Amino acid sequence: MREPSGEQLRTRRGSEWPRRELAPESLRVGHPPTPGEPGPAEAGEERRGSLLQEVLETILLGVVLFVAMRSVLQSTRVISRSMVPTLQEGQYLLVNKLAYRIGDVSRGDIAVFRSPQDPELILIKRVIGLPGEEILISEGGVFVNGEQLVEPYLAPGSSASVWGPVVLGPDQYLMLGDNRNNSNDSRFFGPVSRSAIIGKAWFSIWPPGGVNDGIPQVVSPTAAPSAGEGGGYG
């Protein structure tokens, strides 16, 4: 068998056979890093520092979002039957605290507020009377400026004793429960000031669903009856 000549060997080594390339000196085992290049220990410290910074930034962002959400929304639990059938005892609600900072309180809103009798007590009722209006409750109906309200959200058989007439102040609202037979409301503790209103019932967390405001309608043809005796906050 004829052996390849030296020229043929040189050709194979130069063109056909793969050349082995050496790793950079800085990556060879046992070779010290070049000046200015971090070593393995320093690189590990940098990675740990970067990870810690990301964790702290995530926690800080979560705290900021939590505080922002608490300033706009608040959860509350219905603890009585004063708003039956609209709201049930034990129902959890989400309260929009921004609603009355950027908008007006409207008749028919379900509002959460601090009791005029005890600021630590949080109540939830329906807005019935607005500032400057004359309110009279008589013969089971509510009359605003001499015109009767139609309230389709009331509990069946609801009635109310005579109350008023009372003219609300420039910053006062009349709050009544939908279950008039079983509600501690403005008939007993008087009108509620705007500053005591926390927000508007916005959404039911449990059971899930929206909160049906139900806007009361004023019926013009019905004249208000005489208040007779028994007016006032009782």
GINOR-V428367 format. One record per residue. N is the residue number from 1. RES is the residue in one letter. SS is DSSP state (H for helix, E for strand, - for the rest). Layout:
[[N RES SS] [N RES SS]]
//
This chain:
[[1 M -] [2 R -] [3 E -] [4 P -] [5 S -] [6 G H] [7 E H] [8 Q H] [9 L H] [10 R H] [11 T H] [12 R H] [13 R H] [14 G H] [15 S H] [16 E H] [17 W -] [18 P -] [19 R -] [20 R -] [21 E -] [22 L -] [23 A -] [24 P -] [25 E H] [26 S H] [27 L H] [28 R -] [29 V -] [30 G -] [31 H -] [32 P -] [33 P -] [34 T -] [35 P -] [36 G -] [37 E -] [38 P -] [39 G -] [40 P H] [41 A H] [42 E H] [43 A H] [44 G H] [45 E H] [46 E H] [47 R H] [48 R H] [49 G H] [50 S H] [51 L H] [52 L H] [53 Q H] [54 E H] [55 V H] [56 L H] [57 E H] [58 T H] [59 I H] [60 L H] [61 L H] [62 G H] [63 V H] [64 V H] [65 L H] [66 F H] [67 V H] [68 A H] [69 M H] [70 R H] [71 S H] [72 V H] [73 L E] [74 Q E] [75 S E] [76 T E] [77 R E] [78 V -] [79 I -] [80 S -] [81 R -] [82 S -] [83 M -] [84 V -] [85 P -] [86 T -] [87 L -] [88 Q -] [89 E -] [90 G -] [91 Q -] [92 Y E] [93 L E] [94 L E] [95 V E] [96 N E] [97 K -] [98 L -] [99 A H] [100 Y H] [101 R H] [102 I H] [103 G -] [104 D -] [105 V -] [106 S -] [107 R -] [108 G -] [109 D -] [110 I E] [111 A E] [112 V E] [113 F E] [114 R E] [115 S -] [116 P -] [117 Q -] [118 D -] [119 P -] [120 E -] [121 L -] [122 I E] [123 L E] [124 I E] [125 K E] [126 R E] [127 V E] [128 I E] [129 G E] [130 L -] [131 P -] [132 G -] [133 E -] [134 E E] [135 I E] [136 L E] [137 I E] [138 S E] [139 E -] [140 G -] [141 G E] [142 V E] [143 F E] [144 V E] [145 N -] [146 G -] [147 E E] [148 Q E] [149 L E] [150 V E] [151 E -] [152 P -] [153 Y -] [154 L -] [155 A -] [156 P -] [157 G -] [158 S -] [159 S -] [160 A -] [161 S -] [162 V -] [163 W E] [164 G E] [165 P E] [166 V E] [167 V E] [168 L -] [169 G -] [170 P -] [171 D -] [172 Q E] [173 Y E] [174 L E] [175 M E] [176 L E] [177 G -] [178 D -] [179 N -] [180 R H] [181 N H] [182 N H] [183 S -] [184 N -] [185 D -] [186 S H] [187 R H] [188 F H] [189 F H] [190 G -] [191 P -] [192 V E] [193 S E] [194 R H] [195 S H] [196 A H] [197 I E] [198 I E] [199 G E] [200 K E] [201 A E] [202 W E] [203 F E] [204 S E] [205 I E] [206 W E] [207 P -] [208 P -] [209 G E] [210 G E] [211 V -] [212 N -] [213 D -] [214 G -] [215 I -] [216 P -] [217 Q E] [218 V E] [219 V E] [220 S E] [221 P E] [222 T E] [223 A E] [224 A -] [225 P -] [226 S -] [227 A -] [228 G -] [229 E -] [230 G -] [231 G -] [232 G -] [233 Y -] [234 G -]]
//
